[in-house]
Amino acid sequence: MTALIFDVENIKCGGCENSIRKGLSSIAGVSEVQIDREQQRITLMAHEAERSAIADKLRSMGYPEQGSVAGFQSGLAQAKSMVSCAIGKVSA
């Protein structure tokens, strides 16, 4: 295992953080998820082979890697992150 770092978009609050932790914990082998809201950075322990699955999970939840989406997709990512955020607030 190694520390993987993801610079993402749309982390706005504790609800977002809760959703991200819960979503990433559903991926086997992911542990020690740390979220820096100010830097929009997620650091976690996992095997490098899991990087694409983790990035896909983050994108599906509305937290794409910085610079990976544009235009309509960016608006869609923001909408998805708002839903993930609300779910994270409720399940906290």
N, C-alpha and C positions, 0 to 999 in steps of 0.2 A: 504494500500500500504506500501511497505517496500523497502529499498535499496537492490538491488540485485547486486552482483559482479560477473563478468565473467573474468577470466584470459584466454586470447585467444592467438592465433598465427597469424602471418602474417600482422600486422598493420604496414605499411611502411611509409605512408605519409598522407597529408591532403585529397587526393582523397579517400584513404581507409576510413578515418574518415567520409567524406561526405556520402559515400555509406553505411556505417554502420548506421549512423543516419537516413538516408532515409529508409533503410530496416527495422530498428527496429520501426520506426514511423508507419509502416504499421500494427503493432500488436496493437490491441485495449488495452488500459490501460497502455501502456508504455509511460513514460515521463521522462524528465530531464536526457537525455543520456549524460554522461560525458565519454570522452575517454582519457586515459593516454597512449600515444604511447610508451613512454620510458618503462613503466612497462607492456605494452601489456594488459592493464586492462580496462574493460568497467564497469561503475557503472551507474545504472539507477533505476528509481522508477517503480515498478510494483507489482502485487500480486504474491506471491510465487507460486501459481497454474500455472502461466504463464512461469515459469522457463524453462520447457522442450521445449515449443514452441519457446522461445527466443533462447535457445541453438541450436535448429534445424535450425532456420533462420540464425543464425551466421554461422553455419557449411555449410549450402547451399550456402552462399555467399563466402566461403573460409576462414572463421575466426573461426576455431574450438577451443573448449576449450583446453588448454594446456594438452598434454598427452593423448588426446582422439583418436588420429589417428596415424597410423604408416605405414611405407613403402610406397606402391603405393598410399594409401589414402592421405598420407602427401603431396606427389607430386601433386596429384589432388587438394588438398586444396590450395596449393600455386598457381597453375594455375588459380583456381577460384578467388582467392584474387587479382591476377593481373588484371583480367577482371573487377572485382568490383572496383578496384582502378582506372582503366582507365575511367570507367563510372562516378565515383565520380569526377574526374578531369574535365571531359567534362560538367557535370551538375552543377559544382560549380558556 
